[in-house]
Amino acid sequence: MMTGVMIATPPIPKRGSTLPKSAIPTVASYIADKPAPARRALNAMRAALRKAVPGAEEVISYGIPALRKDGRIVVFFAAWKEHCALYPVTGKLIAAFKDELAPYELSHKGTVRFPLDQPVPAGLIGRIAKHRAEEVAKAKANKRKKAAKTLVRAKAKR
């Protein structure tokens, strides 16, 4: 048994706390760090997304840009070597935009990929973002309704 020895450990952040702002890159710095073709695509996507979801906050989450509205992530976007991507693409979203999404690669992980060597479909990206914002708002409303019902049931059992 060791006595008199203290091991210094960093404080564990409380749930909901964030890292210092200086440790998190901005969306602008994420875009600036990419090669020219990716920067062009990301800037076009960013403009379409911001227009489609007014009042949303730009954040970096999971190391990539995202738009957050009312405390919830609406959409992520990122650029890779040969494509830019939009996340998440749900089953309902794919069904709603089936024909428009047909020319693009969809991954099994809920991603739509847009090739960097083609123009960014800003109109489609904007419509997808609006659809996602509606999905997120409905999910949030349903969660509130479910919580209210649970509370009513709990009070009735007393």
Contacts in CASP RR format, 6 or more apart in sequence:
PFRMAT RR
TARGET T0000
AUTHOR 0000-0000-0000
METHOD contacts of the structure
MODEL  1
MMTGVMIATPPIPKRGSTLPKSAIPTVASYIADKPAPARRALNAMRAALR
KAVPGAEEVISYGIPALRKDGRIVVFFAAWKEHCALYPVTGKLIAAFKDE
LAPYELSHKGTVRFPLDQPVPAGLIGRIAKHRAEEVAKAKANKRKKAAKT
LVRAKAKR
13 19 0 8 1.000
18 24 0 8 1.000
24 60 0 8 1.000
25 33 0 8 1.000
25 60 0 8 1.000
25 63 0 8 1.000
26 58 0 8 1.000
26 60 0 8 1.000
27 46 0 8 1.000
27 58 0 8 1.000
27 59 0 8 1.000
27 60 0 8 1.000
27 65 0 8 1.000
30 42 0 8 1.000
30 60 0 8 1.000
30 63 0 8 1.000
30 64 0 8 1.000
30 65 0 8 1.000
31 39 0 8 1.000
31 42 0 8 1.000
31 43 0 8 1.000
31 46 0 8 1.000
31 65 0 8 1.000
32 39 0 8 1.000
34 42 0 8 1.000
34 79 0 8 1.000
37 116 0 8 1.000
37 117 0 8 1.000
38 79 0 8 1.000
38 80 0 8 1.000
38 84 0 8 1.000
38 116 0 8 1.000
39 79 0 8 1.000
40 120 0 8 1.000
41 79 0 8 1.000
41 84 0 8 1.000
41 114 0 8 1.000
41 116 0 8 1.000
41 120 0 8 1.000
42 65 0 8 1.000
42 77 0 8 1.000
42 78 0 8 1.000
42 79 0 8 1.000
42 84 0 8 1.000
44 120 0 8 1.000
44 122 0 8 1.000
45 77 0 8 1.000
45 84 0 8 1.000
45 86 0 8 1.000
45 120 0 8 1.000
45 122 0 8 1.000
45 125 0 8 1.000
46 58 0 8 1.000
46 65 0 8 1.000
46 77 0 8 1.000
47 122 0 8 1.000
48 120 0 8 1.000
48 122 0 8 1.000
48 123 0 8 1.000
48 125 0 8 1.000
48 126 0 8 1.000
48 129 0 8 1.000
49 56 0 8 1.000
49 67 0 8 1.000
49 75 0 8 1.000
49 77 0 8 1.000
49 125 0 8 1.000
49 126 0 8 1.000
49 129 0 8 1.000
50 56 0 8 1.000
50 58 0 8 1.000
50 67 0 8 1.000
51 126 0 8 1.000
52 125 0 8 1.000
52 126 0 8 1.000
52 127 0 8 1.000
52 129 0 8 1.000
52 130 0 8 1.000
52 133 0 8 1.000
53 67 0 8 1.000
53 69 0 8 1.000
53 74 0 8 1.000
53 75 0 8 1.000
53 129 0 8 1.000
53 130 0 8 1.000
53 133 0 8 1.000
55 69 0 8 1.000
56 67 0 8 1.000
56 68 0 8 1.000
56 69 0 8 1.000
56 74 0 8 1.000
56 133 0 8 1.000
57 67 0 8 1.000
57 68 0 8 1.000
57 69 0 8 1.000
58 65 0 8 1.000
58 66 0 8 1.000
58 67 0 8 1.000
58 68 0 8 1.000
59 65 0 8 1.000
59 66 0 8 1.000
59 67 0 8 1.000
59 68 0 8 1.000
59 73 0 8 1.000
60 66 0 8 1.000
61 68 0 8 1.000
61 73 0 8 1.000
61 76 0 8 1.000
62 76 0 8 1.000
64 76 0 8 1.000
64 77 0 8 1.000
64 78 0 8 1.000
65 76 0 8 1.000
65 77 0 8 1.000
65 78 0 8 1.000
66 73 0 8 1.000
66 74 0 8 1.000
66 75 0 8 1.000
66 76 0 8 1.000
66 77 0 8 1.000
67 73 0 8 1.000
67 74 0 8 1.000
67 75 0 8 1.000
67 129 0 8 1.000
68 74 0 8 1.000
69 133 0 8 1.000
69 136 0 8 1.000
70 136 0 8 1.000
70 137 0 8 1.000
70 140 0 8 1.000
72 136 0 8 1.000
72 139 0 8 1.000
72 140 0 8 1.000
73 136 0 8 1.000
74 129 0 8 1.000
74 132 0 8 1.000
74 133 0 8 1.000
74 136 0 8 1.000
75 86 0 8 1.000
75 87 0 8 1.000
75 88 0 8 1.000
75 128 0 8 1.000
75 129 0 8 1.000
75 132 0 8 1.000
76 86 0 8 1.000
76 87 0 8 1.000
76 88 0 8 1.000
77 84 0 8 1.000
77 85 0 8 1.000
77 86 0 8 1.000
77 87 0 8 1.000
78 84 0 8 1.000
78 85 0 8 1.000
78 87 0 8 1.000
79 85 0 8 1.000
79 116 0 8 1.000
82 115 0 8 1.000
82 116 0 8 1.000
82 117 0 8 1.000
83 105 0 8 1.000
83 113 0 8 1.000
83 114 0 8 1.000
83 115 0 8 1.000
83 116 0 8 1.000
84 113 0 8 1.000
84 114 0 8 1.000
84 116 0 8 1.000
84 120 0 8 1.000
85 111 0 8 1.000
85 112 0 8 1.000
85 113 0 8 1.000
85 114 0 8 1.000
86 111 0 8 1.000
86 112 0 8 1.000
86 114 0 8 1.000
86 125 0 8 1.000
86 128 0 8 1.000
87 110 0 8 1.000
87 111 0 8 1.000
88 110 0 8 1.000
88 111 0 8 1.000
88 132 0 8 1.000
89 101 0 8 1.000
89 106 0 8 1.000
89 110 0 8 1.000
89 111 0 8 1.000
89 112 0 8 1.000
89 128 0 8 1.000
90 110 0 8 1.000
90 132 0 8 1.000
90 135 0 8 1.000
92 135 0 8 1.000
93 128 0 8 1.000
93 131 0 8 1.000
93 132 0 8 1.000
93 135 0 8 1.000
94 101 0 8 1.000
94 106 0 8 1.000
96 131 0 8 1.000
97 124 0 8 1.000
97 127 0 8 1.000
97 128 0 8 1.000
97 131 0 8 1.000
100 121 0 8 1.000
100 124 0 8 1.000
100 127 0 8 1.000
101 112 0 8 1.000
101 124 0 8 1.000
104 112 0 8 1.000
104 113 0 8 1.000
104 114 0 8 1.000
105 112 0 8 1.000
105 113 0 8 1.000
106 112 0 8 1.000
106 113 0 8 1.000
107 113 0 8 1.000
112 128 0 8 1.000
114 120 0 8 1.000
114 121 0 8 1.000
END
